[in-house]
Amino acid sequence: MESAVLMMQKEVAKRLTAQPNTKDYGILAVQTQFSSAPKILFNVPPTAFFRSRM
């Protein structure tokens, strides 16, 4: 696979893209950055979503 675009919570994205010696840096960042080049493209505001009528 050459590229992929994923949507996830901002907190998860920060952990995936964290740099060494930061609070969010851990094994998840190490493993992700070893096999790919993750980056945060943009933020989606809460107003972009609406509640389900279930």
C-alpha positions as a Markdown table, in Angstrom:
| # | Residue | x | y | z |
|---|---|---|---|---|
| 1 | Met | 0.0 | 0.0 | 0.0 |
| 2 | Glu | 1.5 | 3.3 | -1.0 |
| 3 | Ser | -0.7 | 5.6 | 1.1 |
| 4 | Ala | -3.8 | 5.7 | 3.4 |
| 5 | Val | -5.9 | 8.4 | 4.9 |
| 6 | Leu | -7.5 | 7.6 | 8.3 |
| 7 | Met | -9.8 | 9.5 | 10.6 |
| 8 | Met | -9.3 | 9.0 | 14.3 |
| 9 | Gln | -9.6 | 10.9 | 17.6 |
| 10 | Lys | -7.1 | 13.8 | 17.9 |
| 11 | Glu | -5.6 | 12.2 | 21.0 |
| 12 | Val | -4.7 | 9.0 | 19.1 |
| 13 | Ala | -3.3 | 10.9 | 16.2 |
| 14 | Lys | -1.1 | 12.9 | 18.6 |
| 15 | Arg | 0.2 | 9.6 | 20.0 |
| 16 | Leu | 1.0 | 8.2 | 16.6 |
| 17 | Thr | 2.9 | 11.3 | 15.5 |
| 18 | Ala | 4.6 | 12.1 | 18.8 |
| 19 | Gln | 8.3 | 13.0 | 18.9 |
| 20 | Pro | 10.9 | 11.5 | 21.3 |
| 21 | Asn | 11.1 | 13.0 | 24.8 |
| 22 | Thr | 7.5 | 14.2 | 24.8 |
| 23 | Lys | 4.6 | 13.0 | 27.0 |
| 24 | Asp | 2.7 | 11.2 | 24.2 |
| 25 | Tyr | 5.8 | 9.4 | 22.8 |
| 26 | Gly | 5.6 | 5.6 | 23.4 |
| 27 | Ile | 5.7 | 2.2 | 21.8 |
| 28 | Leu | 2.7 | 3.1 | 19.6 |
| 29 | Ala | 4.6 | 6.0 | 18.1 |
| 30 | Val | 7.8 | 3.9 | 17.7 |
| 31 | Gln | 6.0 | 1.1 | 15.9 |
| 32 | Thr | 3.9 | 3.4 | 13.7 |
| 33 | Gln | 6.9 | 5.6 | 12.7 |
| 34 | Phe | 9.1 | 2.6 | 12.0 |
| 35 | Ser | 6.8 | 1.4 | 9.3 |
| 36 | Ser | 5.2 | 4.6 | 8.0 |
| 37 | Ala | 5.4 | 8.4 | 8.1 |
| 38 | Pro | 2.3 | 9.5 | 9.9 |
| 39 | Lys | 1.2 | 13.1 | 9.9 |
| 40 | Ile | -1.9 | 15.0 | 11.0 |
| 41 | Leu | -3.5 | 16.6 | 7.9 |
| 42 | Phe | -6.3 | 18.6 | 9.5 |
| 43 | Asn | -8.7 | 18.7 | 12.4 |
| 44 | Val | -12.5 | 18.0 | 12.0 |
| 45 | Pro | -14.6 | 20.2 | 14.3 |
| 46 | Pro | -17.3 | 18.6 | 16.4 |
| 47 | Thr | -19.9 | 20.6 | 14.5 |
| 48 | Ala | -19.1 | 18.5 | 11.4 |
| 49 | Phe | -21.0 | 15.6 | 13.0 |
| 50 | Phe | -24.7 | 15.2 | 14.0 |
| 51 | Arg | -26.5 | 12.8 | 16.3 |
| 52 | Ser | -28.2 | 9.7 | 15.1 |
| 53 | Arg | -32.0 | 9.5 | 15.5 |
| 54 | Met | -31.9 | 6.0 | 16.9 |
